Amino acid sequence: ALAEVLEDAAPSLVQTGGRLVVLSYHSMEDRATKRVMRDGSVDGPRGGARFERDVYGNIIDDTRPWKPLGKKRKASKEEVDVNSRSRSATLRVARKV
């Protein structure tokens, strides 16, 4: 269900330049979110194939729909003290290109 929303629904709902914000509570959810934001697919880039790169390591013909903005965010110590369930939460943000 999460993979379908991230791969199929999110790109059609978010306009170019818009942001996708995902709050995950489990490591597997976070892994799927990270892969979609990084590669455009839960399975990795283009079904597992690697992107073609130039001699400088830049991706040629980049067709990924998302550009991750910053690193993942975890709850602060103060938040965990107030709400212990927030310990496992991870926030990721990406911009649609």
C-alpha positions in Angstrom: 0.0 0.0 0.0 2.8 2.5 0.9 4.7 1.6 -2.2 1.7 2.2 -4.4 1.0 5.6 -2.9 4.6 6.7 -3.1 5.3 5.5 -6.6 1.9 6.0 -8.3 -0.3 8.5 -6.4 2.2 11.0 -5.0 3.8 12.0 -8.4 0.4 12.7 -9.9 -0.9 14.6 -6.8 2.2 16.9 -6.2 2.8 19.6 -8.7 6.3 20.4 -10.1 8.2 22.2 -7.4 5.9 20.9 -4.7 7.1 19.0 -1.7 6.4 15.4 -0.5 6.7 15.1 3.3 6.5 11.6 4.7 6.5 10.7 8.4 7.4 7.0 8.9 7.2 5.0 12.1 8.9 1.8 11.1 12.3 1.2 9.5 10.8 -0.7 6.5 8.5 2.3 5.8 11.5 4.6 6.0 13.5 2.4 3.7 10.7 2.5 1.1 10.4 6.2 1.4 14.1 6.8 1.1 14.3 4.6 -2.1 11.4 6.4 -3.7 12.8 9.8 -3.0 16.3 8.8 -4.1 15.6 6.6 -7.1 11.9 7.0 -8.0 11.0 3.4 -7.1 10.8 1.2 -4.1 12.7 -1.5 -6.0 15.6 0.9 -6.9 16.4 2.8 -10.0 14.5 1.5 -13.1 13.8 -1.9 -11.6 17.2 -2.4 -10.2 19.3 -1.1 -13.1 21.9 1.5 -12.3 21.9 5.0 -13.8 24.3 5.7 -16.6 27.0 8.1 -15.4 29.5 10.3 -17.1 33.3 10.3 -16.2 32.6 12.8 -13.4 30.0 10.5 -11.7 27.0 12.7 -12.7 23.9 10.9 -13.8 23.1 11.2 -17.5 19.5 11.7 -18.5 18.2 11.9 -15.0 14.5 11.0 -14.9 13.9 10.7 -11.2 10.7 12.4 -10.1 12.0 13.6 -6.6 15.0 15.5 -5.3 15.5 14.8 -1.5 15.8 17.9 0.6 18.2 17.5 3.4 18.6 14.5 5.6 16.1 12.6 7.6 14.9 14.2 10.8 14.4 12.4 14.1 12.5 13.6 17.2 14.6 15.7 19.6 15.4 14.5 23.1 12.8 17.0 24.5 10.1 15.6 22.3 10.9 12.0 23.2 10.8 13.0 26.9 7.3 14.4 26.4 6.1 11.7 23.9 8.0 8.4 24.0 6.3 7.1 20.8 8.0 9.8 18.8 11.4 8.0 19.3 10.8 5.8 16.2 9.4 8.5 13.9 11.4 9.7 10.9 10.6 12.7 8.7 11.8 12.9 5.1 11.1 15.7 2.6 11.6 15.8 -1.2 10.8 18.2 -4.0 9.2 17.2 -7.3 11.4 18.0 -10.2 
